[in-house]
Amino acid sequence: MKKLLQSLFVLLFIAGAAFGQERTITGTVTGKEDGFPLPGVSVRIKGSSGGTITAADGKYSIRTTATTGTLEFSSIGFTSQSKSIGAGGVVNVALSADAKTLTDVVVTGYTTQSKRDVTGSIASVSGEKLKNQPIQSFEQALAGKAAGVNIIQPNGVLNNPPVFRVRGFNSISLSSYPLIIVDGIPVFTGDQSSNSAAGNALGDINPADIESIDILKDAASSAIYGSRAANGVVVITTKKGKQGVTKVNYEGWVGTTKAQNLTPLLNAAEYVLIKNESRTNIGLAPAFFLQNRSDGSQVETNWYDYAYRTATSQNHALNFSGANEKTSYYVSVGYGNQQGFILGNSFERKNGRVNLDHKLFKNVTIGTNFSYSNTLNRAPNTGSLPGQAFSTVG
């Protein structure tokens, strides 16, 4: 009996110790500026996969078996914060607003607004994200950087307009291309070429000159443009001079491109063998023979060499910018020459831009946005072209 009581006592002690290892951490998450409770804040223990979110009153409860650790608090529009659990069971946190996120400026059809004041659906991409990328048209760099925007390159031909869809709008035979606005001026984005090669008017814009791209995706944000905004609106703002001394900036890249994963072809001997074998199978005499050149060497043709090449590409951009109390200026020149891996395909662009603003009086400012572009596009007649029924480009 005595041993039984001792065993029961030991079991109760072990169970009590195991139960004491798990505890509940509670607390309240508030805003640092106003002290109001913050609902929907993610709360998790660092290093673990479990977590919870705060309720409407900002309170949370999370269970843990660790005696020490760190709680991580995060929410959109607020700076993430970590806090040690400690020996107590209550951890209260005050999150600070992420000033960078909330004060970012987006461009709408009417004006420029802070992100916190915008009620419509707008995706904004900074021009910094387009830098140092081997592209000739800015749409190629937008892929994967803006929510609700789908960009697909229909083929490998240079300067071919990509499939650009906002929020999945699609059409079998009509264009689904959004309206493009550059510094307040609509840009024609259709096929402007005079031959069978597709022309991309947006390829005239040097990505190095872009300050920001704002994509207006719903009716509330794009209403000012009327029916032209049915497929969405892409608002492009080019760079201007910033306060300070004159700044000189150069951007450039050089690269190569080649076709990959090509199917191996038969050589001359293998081709003659299989052709004669097919004739033998139907009861005919061999009619294919190897050919020799005048010097006695065997004729051996790699037909890929007549279709593909290792292409070289380069792009250079030089700009000058600056501003004082009354005048701001931005001047840029650029040159790009890109070869396609398909023989006969190349794209060359020469461009320049001048953005000038001068404050005459307190409420009177004059300015000019001048751009020049000269492009030469050589391309084979291949792939889907704009204007064709059932084309994928549009």
PyMOL commands that set and color helices and strands:
alter all, ss='L'
color gray80, all
select helices_A, chain A and resi 2-21+99-103+115-117+127-130+139-142+201-204+207-209+219-229+268-281+303-306
alter helices_A, ss='H'
color red, helices_A
select strands_A, chain A and resi 23-31+42-45+51-53+59-64+70-74+81-84+93-95+105-107+112-114+122-126+149-152+163-166+179-182+185-187+210-216+233-238+244-257+311-323+327-339+346-359+365-378
alter strands_A, ss='S'
color yellow, strands_A
deselect
rebuild
show_as cartoon
